[in-house]
Amino acid sequence: MDIENSLWYASTMATIHRVTFNPKILGGKPIIKGTRITVEFVLELLASGMTEREIVKEYPRLTRTDIRQLVDTDSE
C-alpha cells in the first residue's frame, strides 16, 4: 500500500467509532480501539473464510458490530 492509499485508508478507518491509529502502536496501522488487533488482520480472517461468530469467539474484545463496520467501510 503506497503512502497516498495509506493516508486515505487511515482517515476512512478513523470514521468508524472503534477504529483508531497511533504511530506508536503497531507502526500506526489502524487497530480496533483498546486492542492490538489490526483492521487488516480482521479483514484477512474474513477473507480466509472465518465467520463473524468465529472471530468474536476467538477474539472476545471484538464485537460483531465492529466487524460489520469494517466490512461495510471496506466495500465502499
Backbone hydrogen bonds in HBPLUS format (Angstrom, degrees):
<---DONOR---> <-ACCEPTOR-->    atom                        ^
c    i                          cat <-CA-CA->   ^        H-A-AA   ^      H-
h    n   atom  resd res      DA  || num        DHA   H-A  angle D-A-AA Bond
n    s   type  num  typ     dist DA aas  dist angle  dist       angle   num
A0006-SER N   A0002-ASP O   2.83 MM   4  6.03 151.6  1.91 151.8 161.5     1
A0007-LEU N   A0003-ILE O   2.92 MM   4  6.12 156.5  1.98 149.3 153.8     2
A0008-TRP N   A0004-GLU O   3.08 MM   4  6.35 161.2  2.11 147.3 152.4     3
A0009-TYR N   A0005-ASN O   2.84 MM   4  5.95 166.3  1.86 150.0 154.4     4
A0010-ALA N   A0006-SER O   2.88 MM   4  6.02 161.9  1.91 147.6 152.8     5
A0011-SER N   A0007-LEU O   2.97 MM   4  6.14 161.9  2.00 148.1 152.8     6
A0012-THR N   A0008-TRP O   2.88 MM   4  6.07 155.8  1.94 152.0 159.2     7
A0013-MET N   A0009-TYR O   2.87 MM   4  6.04 164.7  1.90 153.7 157.9     8
A0014-ALA N   A0010-ALA O   3.01 MM   4  6.12 142.2  2.16 140.9 150.9     9
A0015-THR N   A0012-THR O   3.14 MM   3  5.58 153.1  2.21 108.9 116.6    10
A0016-ILE N   A0013-MET O   3.10 MM   3  5.62 160.5  2.14 113.6 119.6    11
A0019-VAL N   A0016-ILE O   3.07 MM   3  5.49 168.2  2.08 121.8 125.6    12
A0033-LYS N   A0018-ARG O   2.49 MM  15  5.09 173.4  1.49 159.0 161.6    13
A0020-THR N   A0031-ILE O   2.90 MM  11  5.55 160.5  1.94 157.6 164.2    14
A0031-ILE N   A0020-THR O   2.79 MM  11  5.55 168.3  1.80 169.2 172.5    15
A0025-ILE N   A0022-ASN O   2.84 MM   3  5.39 166.1  1.86 125.1 129.9    16
A0028-GLY N   A0025-ILE O   3.00 MM   3  5.65 154.9  2.06 120.4 127.4    17
A0029-LYS N   A0026-LEU O   3.27 MM   3  5.83 168.8  2.28 117.1 120.5    18
A0039-VAL N   A0030-PRO O   2.97 MM   9  5.80 162.6  2.00 140.0 141.6    19
A0032-ILE N   A0037-ILE O   2.92 MM   5  5.82 156.3  1.97 165.2 170.8    20
A0035-THR N   A0032-ILE O   2.99 MM   3  5.66 140.2  2.15 149.1 150.3    21
A0042-VAL N   A0038-THR O   3.17 MM   4  6.56 159.3  2.21 150.3 154.5    22
A0043-LEU N   A0039-VAL O   2.99 MM   4  6.28 165.4  2.01 159.1 163.1    23
A0044-GLU N   A0040-GLU O   2.90 MM   4  6.13 147.0  2.01 145.3 155.1    24
A0045-LEU N   A0041-PHE O   2.91 MM   4  6.23 151.3  1.99 148.1 155.8    25
A0046-LEU N   A0042-VAL O   3.04 MM   4  6.38 160.2  2.08 151.4 156.0    26
A0047-ALA N   A0043-LEU O   2.92 MM   4  6.12 156.8  1.98 143.5 150.3    27
A0048-SER N   A0044-GLU O   2.91 MM   4  6.10 135.6  2.12 141.9 153.3    28
A0048-SER N   A0045-LEU O   3.19 MM   3  5.13 129.2  2.46  92.4 105.7    29
A0050-MET N   A0045-LEU O   3.16 MM   5  5.69 150.9  2.25 159.5 150.7    30
A0049-GLY N   A0046-LEU O   3.00 MM   3  5.30 156.5  2.06 106.8 114.4    31
A0055-ILE N   A0051-THR O   3.01 MM   4  6.28 160.2  2.05 153.1 158.4    32
A0056-VAL N   A0052-GLU O   2.94 MM   4  6.18 167.1  1.96 159.1 162.0    33
A0057-LYS N   A0053-ARG O   2.98 MM   4  6.14 151.1  2.06 144.2 152.5    34
A0058-GLU N   A0054-GLU O   2.96 MM   4  6.15 155.1  2.02 145.6 152.1    35
A0059-TYR N   A0055-ILE O   2.71 MM   4  5.81 148.6  1.80 150.7 160.8    36
A0062-LEU N   A0059-TYR O   2.95 MM   3  5.87 168.6  1.96 132.4 136.2    37
A0067-ILE N   A0063-THR O   3.21 MM   4  6.59 161.3  2.25 149.8 153.3    38
A0068-ARG N   A0064-ARG O   2.91 MM   4  6.14 163.9  1.93 152.0 156.5    39
A0069-GLN N   A0065-THR O   2.96 MM   4  6.12 160.5  1.99 152.8 157.4    40
A0070-LEU N   A0066-ASP O   3.11 MM   4  6.41 152.4  2.19 146.5 154.0    41
A0071-VAL N   A0067-ILE O   3.00 MM   4  6.29 161.8  2.03 154.9 159.5    42
A0072-ASP N   A0068-ARG O   2.84 MM   4  6.01 165.4  1.87 154.0 158.3    43
A0073-THR N   A0069-GLN O   2.97 MM   4  6.02 159.4  2.01 144.9 150.2    44
A0074-ASP N   A0070-LEU O   2.84 MM   4  5.93 156.2  1.90 146.9 154.3    45
A0075-SER N   A0071-VAL O   3.07 MM   4  6.19 143.6  2.21 145.5 153.3    46
A0076-GLU N   A0073-THR O   3.24 MM   3  5.39 155.7  2.30 103.7 110.9    47
